[in-house]
Amino acid sequence: MSLLTDQFLSEIKKTIVRIQKEKDDIFYGWKISLSDVRSIQSLMLGDEKLGLAGYQEREVFDHAYSIEVFTRQGNPVMMGNSTCDIDPLSSLDEQILKTLNNALTVNNQPWDLPGIENEKMQDIITYDPAIKNNMATAHQKLIQEASLKVKTLKGVKVNSAELYTNNRSSCFETSTGLKGEQDRTDIYFEIAMEKLPLPNTQEVHLIKSAIGIEDMNIGQFIDEALEQTLSLKDAVLPKTQENAVVLINTEAIARLLDGLLIQMYAFREYYKTPHMLPGQKVFKGEKSSESDILSITLDPTLPIMAASTKFTSEGLKAKAGRVVDNDIVTLQMITQRMGQYLQKPHNSITGNMIVPLGKYSKEQLLKSQAECLEIVSFTSLMVDPSSLSWSSEIKLGKLYHYGKLKSIVKGGIVSGDLGENLCHFQFSNTEKKFNKPGDVFTTPRGYKGPDSMLIKSGVKIAGE
């Protein structure tokens, strides 16, 4: 059944339409939304016989309504907006009027709310059908897979694990006639383990989120946690270097390129923060003739990917577009609002990053370098969207000499400048997907492209 037929949502619409007519001198527009979340959450302990033994499992349901109110008032006319989570047990009139009054305290340059553009929404698979159709079965399948894997581990003690399997449905309607609804699924898994023999003072705690069961690849993830745990006592600090050669993985590539894309959003031009315009180069400095060339396409239609969507945050049909072509910015991502502010046509471009592959395998890239530090995982990779500089502590690394492993590395700070990195880099020729579902702090990130990136310029390491 469609969420748009929800009885209380209809009551909200009826009330907000009435109040808008009563306050039509200031009440410009509205958006009403409904979010329905179902979650199965399991807490587990490591067990010698079972692998993982559950000690708590619960089902969580959340059915939440919200509104956004837009106002216009004053001379010159200013526009305000305010949001409110609706309490079904309290007066609708009071909540809507309070939100209206809050919106009147905000003064923005006016923009016209988007209306129907007569473009048919695409049918996009934004969820794992196995989870959506039978979440309980999917959840137990994941627990069984994780438990069987944990039973095979040698040399470590698994202390705990958590698994959350989520099914999220949402819908919206606006005063200008836009409507939409969408289903999403996601999985959250974390595991903590330590190296034997006990006792010791170090524990490895890793977290992974995914869109579906295949994307989670829970067995491989547990192997990664095992590798990090077993390497704890053998790891050494990296050497300090001003010009380091590093190899990063899919997750790190997606994180860096996401930072680059932020500069192509039109709101950064409007607010006069560092931004990139069509025609600009993405690299900074002199481009090496040996370097690969960067192209990025955004595509909202890829099935079971984190950034796939039928519509944008404004409710318009989401569209694909090549935003970087051969190292040159070709498009800005322009919303309806920013398009009006900047007097540019909006394009509703959004979606997952698609990056062309390189020529060589990961192994060939490592063998090509006298010394290369593969960063298996960062502690917390941070990218400054204004300077495009980045840094993180090394959680786990591997130092190679012409492709042969020399040492395991942990600690030290690696930093870089993405503009300089793009002067001399090479992508691998193996494709991999990476998905990071959105949360209250970040937007979804979907990536389909090379599984490795060799960076030969613009990287520093602070170690011993």
LOVOLO-703908 format. One record per residue (C-alpha): x, y, z; residue number from 1; residue in one letter. Coordinates in nm, 3 decimals, always signed. Layout:
REM residues N
       u       v       w  nr rest
       X       Y       Z NUM    A
...
***
This chain:
REM residues 464
       u       v       w  nr rest
  +0.000  +0.000  +0.000   1    M
  +0.126  +0.347  -0.088   2    S
  +0.240  +0.563  +0.202   3    L
  +0.078  +0.859  +0.028   4    L
  -0.262  +0.714  +0.124   5    T
  -0.173  +0.718  +0.495   6    D
  -0.475  +0.852  +0.686   7    Q
  -0.286  +1.083  +0.920   8    F
  -0.074  +1.220  +0.635   9    L
  -0.402  +1.314  +0.463  10    S
  -0.513  +1.487  +0.783  11    E
  -0.189  +1.689  +0.792  12    I
  -0.240  +1.790  +0.429  13    K
  -0.601  +1.892  +0.491  14    K
  -0.499  +2.107  +0.789  15    T
  -0.197  +2.269  +0.626  16    I
  -0.397  +2.357  +0.311  17    V
  -0.663  +2.523  +0.527  18    R
  -0.410  +2.728  +0.725  19    I
  -0.232  +2.831  +0.404  20    Q
  -0.560  +2.974  +0.271  21    K
  -0.619  +3.157  +0.598  22    E
  -0.265  +3.303  +0.595  23    K
  -0.220  +3.339  +0.219  24    D
  -0.050  +3.679  +0.260  25    D
  +0.255  +3.515  +0.421  26    I
  +0.214  +3.136  +0.382  27    F
  +0.383  +3.067  +0.048  28    Y
  +0.416  +2.688  +0.033  29    G
  +0.469  +2.358  +0.214  30    W
  +0.609  +2.008  +0.197  31    K
  +0.482  +1.715  +0.401  32    I
  +0.678  +1.393  +0.450  33    S
  +0.635  +1.049  +0.602  34    L
  +0.915  +0.811  +0.698  35    S
  +0.848  +0.449  +0.788  36    D
  +1.144  +0.250  +0.926  37    V
  +1.149  -0.116  +1.028  38    R
  +1.462  -0.259  +1.183  39    S
  +1.582  -0.589  +1.328  40    I
  +1.874  -0.542  +1.567  41    Q
  +2.088  -0.823  +1.710  42    S
  +2.360  -0.797  +1.975  43    L
  +2.598  -1.093  +1.990  44    M
  +2.901  -1.229  +2.174  45    L
  +3.178  -1.447  +2.039  46    G
  +3.118  -1.818  +2.109  47    D
  +3.360  -2.109  +2.052  48    E
  +3.087  -2.348  +1.937  49    K
  +2.843  -2.118  +1.759  50    L
  +3.081  -1.851  +1.633  51    G
  +2.841  -1.578  +1.738  52    L
  +2.576  -1.620  +2.008  53    A
  +2.295  -1.368  +2.035  54    G
  +2.205  -1.223  +2.373  55    Y
  +1.957  -0.960  +2.261  56    Q
  +1.737  -0.918  +1.954  57    E
  +1.468  -0.662  +1.901  58    R
  +1.244  -0.525  +1.630  59    E
  +1.216  -0.149  +1.607  60    V
  +0.943  +0.043  +1.424  61    F
  +0.939  +0.417  +1.357  62    D
  +0.657  +0.596  +1.174  63    H
  +0.742  +0.968  +1.159  64    A
  +0.571  +1.269  +1.001  65    Y
  +0.733  +1.605  +0.924  66    S
  +0.649  +1.931  +0.751  67    I
  +0.844  +2.216  +0.596  68    E
  +0.679  +2.555  +0.570  69    V
  +0.779  +2.840  +0.334  70    F
  +0.688  +3.205  +0.386  71    T
  +0.713  +3.530  +0.191  72    R
  +0.679  +3.870  +0.351  73    Q
  +0.820  +4.222  +0.377  74    G
  +0.942  +4.495  +0.143  75    N
  +1.167  +4.392  -0.021  76    P
  +1.010  +4.048  -0.012  77    V
  +1.211  +3.790  +0.182  78    M
  +1.151  +3.417  +0.201  79    M
  +1.169  +3.195  +0.509  80    G
  +1.144  +2.826  +0.580  81    N
  +1.123  +2.604  +0.885  82    S
  +1.080  +2.231  +0.949  83    T
  +0.895  +2.045  +1.224  84    C
  +0.853  +1.681  +1.326  85    D
  +0.482  +1.634  +1.381  86    I
  +0.350  +1.482  +1.704  87    D
  +0.026  +1.295  +1.617  88    P
  -0.096  +1.337  +1.976  89    L
  -0.071  +1.717  +1.976  90    S
  -0.274  +1.985  +1.800  91    S
  -0.194  +2.001  +1.429  92    L
  -0.302  +2.364  +1.407  93    D
  -0.065  +2.465  +1.687  94    E
  +0.230  +2.278  +1.537  95    Q
  +0.177  +2.417  +1.189  96    I
  +0.129  +2.774  +1.314  97    L
  +0.442  +2.748  +1.530  98    K
  +0.641  +2.628  +1.227  99    T
  +0.495  +2.916  +1.023 100    L
  +0.605  +3.169  +1.286 101    N
  +0.952  +3.016  +1.298 102    N
  +0.979  +3.048  +0.920 103    A
  +0.895  +3.421  +0.947 104    L
  +1.217  +3.476  +1.144 105    T
  +1.427  +3.353  +0.848 106    V
  +1.517  +3.597  +0.570 107    N
  +1.642  +3.450  +0.243 108    N
  +1.647  +3.574  -0.112 109    Q
  +1.315  +3.452  -0.261 110    P
  +1.301  +3.157  -0.498 111    W
  +1.009  +2.981  -0.667 112    D
  +0.936  +2.633  -0.537 113    L
  +0.968  +2.367  -0.811 114    P
  +0.653  +2.238  -0.972 115    G
  +0.555  +1.947  -1.195 116    I
  +0.781  +1.920  -1.502 117    E
  +0.585  +1.643  -1.678 118    N
  +0.884  +1.407  -1.668 119    E
  +0.800  +1.051  -1.577 120    K
  +0.990  +0.920  -1.277 121    M
  +1.207  +0.618  -1.355 122    Q
  +1.152  +0.284  -1.185 123    D
  +1.479  +0.249  -0.993 124    I
  +1.572  -0.037  -0.757 125    I
  +1.696  +0.146  -0.449 126    T
  +1.673  -0.155  -0.218 127    Y
  +1.776  -0.519  -0.184 128    D
  +1.461  -0.720  -0.275 129    P
  +1.565  -1.001  -0.039 130    A
  +1.557  -0.760  +0.257 131    I
  +1.246  -0.573  +0.149 132    K
  +1.045  -0.890  +0.083 133    N
  +1.149  -1.084  +0.395 134    N
  +1.369  -0.887  +0.630 135    M
  +1.364  -1.149  +0.909 136    A
  +1.494  -1.423  +0.677 137    T
  +1.761  -1.192  +0.533 138    A
  +1.872  -1.092  +0.883 139    H
  +1.909  -1.453  +0.997 140    Q
  +2.098  -1.538  +0.678 141    K
  +2.352  -1.266  +0.757 142    L
  +2.390  -1.386  +1.118 143    I
  +2.444  -1.743  +0.999 144    Q
  +2.703  -1.633  +0.743 145    E
  +2.888  -1.426  +1.004 146    A
  +2.873  -1.704  +1.265 147    S
  +3.010  -1.968  +1.026 148    L
  +3.294  -1.734  +0.932 149    K
  +3.382  -1.653  +1.293 150    V
  +3.402  -2.028  +1.373 151    K
  +3.688  -2.063  +1.122 152    T
  +3.903  -1.782  +1.267 153    L
  +4.235  -1.875  +1.422 154    K
  +4.455  -1.674  +1.657 155    G
  +4.189  -1.428  +1.770 156    V
  +3.905  -1.399  +2.017 157    K
  +3.586  -1.237  +1.889 158    V
  +3.446  -1.031  +2.174 159    N
  +3.122  -0.896  +2.028 160    S
  +2.927  -0.815  +1.715 161    A
  +2.615  -0.619  +1.621 162    E
  +2.390  -0.648  +1.318 163    L
  +2.113  -0.407  +1.220 164    Y
  +1.903  -0.481  +0.911 165    T
  +1.682  -0.190  +0.806 166    N
  +1.394  -0.132  +0.566 167    N
  +1.313  +0.236  +0.509 168    R
  +1.015  +0.370  +0.316 169    S
  +0.942  +0.738  +0.261 170    S
  +0.709  +0.966  +0.071 171    C
  +0.648  +1.339  +0.025 172    F
  +0.401  +1.583  -0.127 173    E
  +0.439  +1.956  -0.192 174    T
  +0.203  +2.248  -0.232 175    S
  +0.314  +2.274  -0.597 176    T
  +0.191  +1.924  -0.680 177    G
  +0.511  +1.721  -0.658 178    L
  +0.476  +1.373  -0.508 179    K
  +0.711  +1.082  -0.461 180    G
  +0.780  +0.769  -0.262 181    E
  +1.077  +0.538  -0.236 182    Q
  +1.197  +0.226  -0.056 183    D
  +1.550  +0.174  +0.074 184    R
  +1.733  -0.101  +0.260 185    T
  +2.059  -0.097  +0.448 186    D
  +2.269  -0.312  +0.678 187    I
  +2.497  -0.212  +0.966 188    Y
  +2.749  -0.461  +1.105 189    F
  +3.027  -0.419  +1.358 190    E
  +3.269  -0.666  +1.510 191    I
  +3.532  -0.645  +1.784 192    A
  +3.816  -0.893  +1.830 193    M
  +4.158  -0.922  +1.990 194    E
  +4.469  -1.127  +1.928 195    K
  +4.547  -1.440  +2.129 196    L
  +4.691  -1.519  +2.376 197    P
  +4.503  -1.314  +2.631 198    L
  +4.521  -1.083  +2.812 199    P
  +4.631  -0.795  +2.592 200    N
  +4.564  -0.423  +2.572 201    T
  +4.450  -0.383  +2.210 202    Q
  +4.120  -0.458  +2.039 203    E
  +4.025  -0.411  +1.676 204    V
  +3.676  -0.272  +1.625 205    H
  +3.551  -0.239  +1.267 206    L
  +3.220  -0.116  +1.123 207    I
  +3.067  -0.165  +0.780 208    K
  +2.741  -0.052  +0.626 209    S
  +2.589  -0.162  +0.297 210    A
  +2.272  -0.151  +0.085 211    I
  +2.219  -0.525  +0.047 212    G
  +2.343  -0.872  +0.139 213    I
  +2.579  -0.910  -0.158 214    E
  +2.715  -0.560  -0.108 215    D
  +2.785  -0.636  +0.259 216    M
  +3.006  -0.938  +0.177 217    N
  +3.021  -1.009  +0.548 218    I
  +3.273  -1.293  +0.522 219    G
  +3.531  -1.078  +0.345 220    Q
  +3.475  -0.799  +0.597 221    F
  +3.544  -1.036  +0.889 222    I
  +3.863  -1.146  +0.711 223    D
  +3.970  -0.781  +0.698 224    E
  +3.912  -0.749  +1.072 225    A
  +4.113  -1.068  +1.127 226    L
  +4.405  -0.934  +0.923 227    E
  +4.413  -0.611  +1.120 228    Q
  +4.397  -0.795  +1.452 229    T
  +4.676  -1.040  +1.372 230    L
  +4.904  -0.761  +1.249 231    S
  +4.879  -0.550  +1.567 232    L
  +5.203  -0.657  +1.735 233    K
  +5.404  -0.677  +1.412 234    D
  +5.319  -0.327  +1.290 235    A
  +5.575  -0.046  +1.283 236    V
  +5.549  +0.329  +1.235 237    L
  +5.601  +0.451  +0.879 238    P
  +5.903  +0.662  +0.791 239    K
  +5.853  +1.037  +0.754 240    T
  +5.842  +1.134  +0.385 241    Q
  +5.780  +1.458  +0.198 242    E
  +5.702  +1.285  -0.133 243    N
  +5.543  +0.949  -0.063 244    A
  +5.392  +0.702  -0.308 245    V
  +5.072  +0.546  -0.173 246    V
  +4.805  +0.307  -0.296 247    L
  +4.450  +0.359  -0.167 248    I
  +4.137  +0.142  -0.193 249    N
  +3.785  +0.190  -0.323 250    T
  +3.645  +0.347  -0.007 251    E
  +3.923  +0.606  +0.007 252    A
  +3.891  +0.687  -0.365 253    I
  +3.518  +0.747  -0.319 254    A
  +3.583  +0.970  -0.017 255    R
  +3.839  +1.185  -0.200 256    L
  +3.630  +1.221  -0.514 257    L
  +3.326  +1.308  -0.306 258    D
  +3.527  +1.599  -0.165 259    G
  +3.611  +1.707  -0.519 260    L
  +3.246  +1.691  -0.628 261    L
  +3.139  +1.919  -0.344 262    I
  +3.319  +2.205  -0.521 263    Q
  +3.096  +2.151  -0.825 264    M
  +2.770  +2.216  -0.641 265    Y
  +2.627  +2.552  -0.744 266    A
  +2.555  +2.656  -0.384 267    F
  +2.930  +2.698  -0.331 268    R
  +2.944  +2.955  -0.610 269    E
  +2.643  +3.138  -0.464 270    Y
  +2.789  +3.150  -0.113 271    Y
  +3.130  +3.250  -0.255 272    K
  +3.318  +2.956  -0.108 273    T
  +3.588  +2.775  -0.310 274    P
  +3.422  +2.610  -0.609 275    H
  +3.485  +2.479  -0.958 276    M
  +3.315  +2.592  -1.278 277    L
  +3.285  +2.420  -1.616 278    P
  +3.611  +2.450  -1.807 279    G
  +3.836  +2.433  -1.502 280    Q
  +4.100  +2.163  -1.454 281    K
  +4.061  +1.934  -1.155 282    V
  +4.437  +1.907  -1.103 283    F
  +4.669  +2.174  -0.966 284    K
  +5.017  +2.217  -1.110 285    G
  +5.191  +2.035  -1.391 286    E
  +5.029  +1.715  -1.517 287    K
  +5.261  +1.417  -1.564 288    S
  +5.252  +1.253  -1.906 289    S
  +5.244  +0.914  -1.727 290    E
  +4.934  +1.001  -1.524 291    S
  +4.586  +0.868  -1.583 292    D
  +4.309  +1.114  -1.665 293    I
  +4.001  +1.159  -1.444 294    L
  +3.643  +1.141  -1.566 295    S
  +3.336  +1.119  -1.340 296    I
  +2.974  +1.051  -1.433 297    T
  +2.693  +1.078  -1.180 298    L
  +2.415  +0.825  -1.233 299    D
  +2.106  +0.795  -1.007 300    P
  +1.970  +0.485  -1.185 301    T
  +2.216  +0.208  -1.089 302    L
  +2.031  -0.074  -0.909 303    P
  +2.095  -0.134  -0.537 304    I
  +2.339  +0.156  -0.499 305    M
  +2.351  +0.408  -0.214 306    A
  +2.307  +0.725  -0.420 307    A
  +2.045  +0.588  -0.658 308    S
  +1.719  +0.780  -0.638 309    T
  +1.410  +0.867  -0.837 310    K
  +1.409  +1.230  -0.729 311    F
  +1.630  +1.506  -0.592 312    T
  +1.597  +1.667  -0.249 313    S
  +1.365  +1.923  -0.413 314    E
  +1.138  +1.648  -0.549 315    G
  +1.236  +1.681  -0.916 316    L
  +1.336  +1.387  -1.135 317    K
  +1.699  +1.292  -1.068 318    A
  +1.921  +1.296  -1.378 319    K
  +2.259  +1.161  -1.482 320    A
  +2.545  +1.369  -1.619 321    G
  +2.919  +1.359  -1.682 322    R
  +3.055  +1.624  -1.446 323    V
  +3.427  +1.570  -1.516 324    V
  +3.561  +1.471  -1.858 325    D
  +3.933  +1.419  -1.921 326    N
  +4.038  +1.623  -1.616 327    D
  +3.802  +1.912  -1.703 328    I
  +3.488  +2.011  -1.512 329    V
  +3.199  +1.993  -1.756 330    T
  +2.892  +2.051  -1.538 331    L
  +2.784  +2.206  -1.211 332    Q
  +2.514  +2.035  -1.006 333    M
  +2.245  +2.303  -1.002 334    I
  +1.926  +2.283  -0.799 335    T
  +1.614  +2.480  -0.889 336    Q
  +1.681  +2.727  -0.606 337    R
  +2.048  +2.786  -0.693 338    M
  +1.962  +2.807  -1.060 339    G
  +1.728  +3.097  -0.988 340    Q
  +1.981  +3.268  -0.763 341    Y
  +2.263  +3.237  -1.017 342    L
  +2.039  +3.278  -1.324 343    Q
  +2.143  +2.941  -1.459 344    K
  +1.920  +2.653  -1.574 345    P
  +1.881  +2.384  -1.310 346    H
  +1.977  +2.031  -1.410 347    N
  +1.887  +1.803  -1.115 348    S
  +2.211  +1.603  -1.163 349    I
  +2.285  +1.364  -0.880 350    T
  +2.369  +1.000  -0.820 351    G
  +2.648  +0.746  -0.787 352    N
  +3.001  +0.817  -0.907 353    M
  +3.109  +0.616  -1.211 354    I
  +3.483  +0.631  -1.282 355    V
  +3.655  +0.465  -1.582 356    P
  +3.913  +0.193  -1.511 357    L
  +4.288  +0.220  -1.557 358    G
  +4.526  -0.005  -1.754 359    K
  +4.701  -0.211  -1.487 360    Y
  +4.610  -0.446  -1.204 361    S
  +4.669  -0.357  -0.841 362    K
  +4.960  -0.604  -0.833 363    E
  +5.119  -0.446  -1.141 364    Q
  +5.089  -0.100  -0.988 365    L
  +5.264  -0.218  -0.670 366    L
  +5.540  -0.393  -0.866 367    K
  +5.608  -0.075  -1.064 368    S
  +5.727  +0.114  -0.755 369    Q
  +6.055  +0.082  -0.565 370    A
  +5.860  +0.174  -0.251 371    E
  +5.487  +0.205  -0.206 372    C
  +5.269  +0.219  +0.103 373    L
  +4.932  +0.052  +0.054 374    E
  +4.690  +0.205  +0.301 375    I
  +4.452  -0.078  +0.383 376    V
  +4.244  +0.140  +0.614 377    S
  +4.243  +0.492  +0.753 378    F
  +4.143  +0.576  +1.108 379    T
  +3.923  +0.862  +0.985 380    S
  +3.988  +1.006  +0.640 381    L
  +3.896  +1.375  +0.643 382    M
  +3.875  +1.589  +0.327 383    V
  +3.855  +1.969  +0.344 384    D
  +3.602  +2.067  +0.073 385    P
  +3.752  +2.416  +0.045 386    S
  +4.123  +2.338  +0.009 387    S
  +4.081  +1.975  -0.104 388    L
  +4.353  +1.878  +0.140 389    S
  +4.308  +1.551  +0.329 390    W
  +4.464  +1.364  +0.618 391    S
  +4.424  +1.071  +0.851 392    S
  +4.609  +0.841  +1.085 393    E
  +4.703  +0.511  +0.924 394    I
  +4.498  +0.234  +1.084 395    K
  +4.667  -0.039  +0.880 396    L
  +4.917  -0.020  +0.597 397    G
  +5.152  -0.246  +0.401 398    K
  +5.491  -0.127  +0.279 399    L
  +5.601  -0.285  -0.051 400    Y
  +5.931  -0.293  -0.241 401    H
  +5.863  -0.364  -0.609 402    Y
  +5.550  -0.556  -0.509 403    G
  +5.708  -0.757  -0.226 404    K
  +5.577  -0.698  +0.125 405    L
  +5.843  -0.548  +0.353 406    K
  +5.650  -0.458  +0.668 407    S
  +5.311  -0.396  +0.826 408    I
  +5.252  -0.031  +0.912 409    V
  +5.031  +0.126  +1.177 410    K
  +5.016  +0.481  +1.308 411    G
  +5.166  +0.795  +1.165 412    G
  +4.976  +1.061  +0.973 413    I
  +4.933  +1.060  +0.597 414    V
  +4.818  +1.382  +0.428 415    S
  +4.773  +1.504  +0.076 416    G
  +4.642  +1.766  -0.162 417    D
  +4.389  +1.621  -0.407 418    L
  +4.469  +1.882  -0.672 419    G
  +4.834  +1.774  -0.664 420    E
  +4.743  +1.405  -0.639 421    N
  +4.555  +1.430  -0.970 422    L
  +4.873  +1.549  -1.143 423    C
  +5.025  +1.201  -1.121 424    H
  +4.814  +0.897  -1.044 425    F
  +4.708  +0.563  -1.191 426    Q
  +4.386  +0.366  -1.149 427    F
  +4.367  -0.013  -1.140 428    S
  +4.185  -0.211  -1.408 429    N
  +3.960  -0.402  -1.166 430    T
  +3.610  -0.267  -1.102 431    E
  +3.454  -0.255  -0.758 432    K
  +3.149  -0.093  -0.603 433    K
  +3.138  +0.096  -0.276 434    F
  +2.822  +0.207  -0.098 435    N
  +2.781  +0.416  +0.213 436    K
  +2.415  +0.465  +0.311 437    P
  +2.325  +0.814  +0.427 438    G
  +2.273  +0.902  +0.792 439    D
  +2.194  +1.211  +0.999 440    V
  +2.544  +1.347  +0.934 441    F
  +2.624  +1.255  +0.572 442    T
  +2.452  +1.205  +0.240 443    T
  +2.464  +0.863  +0.068 444    P
  +2.780  +0.785  -0.126 445    R
  +2.780  +0.536  -0.414 446    G
  +3.087  +0.455  -0.625 447    Y
  +3.154  +0.222  -0.918 448    K
  +3.507  +0.226  -1.052 449    G
  +3.869  +0.115  -0.997 450    P
  +3.941  -0.081  -0.680 451    D
  +4.281  +0.089  -0.633 452    S
  +4.450  +0.422  -0.701 453    M
  +4.826  +0.472  -0.704 454    L
  +4.911  +0.830  -0.606 455    I
  +5.261  +0.950  -0.697 456    K
  +5.247  +1.320  -0.611 457    S
  +5.117  +1.547  -0.335 458    G
  +5.137  +1.301  -0.044 459    V
  +5.328  +1.340  +0.284 460    K
  +5.375  +1.098  +0.572 461    I
  +5.461  +1.197  +0.929 462    A
  +5.599  +0.895  +1.114 463    G
  +5.923  +0.804  +1.285 464    E
***
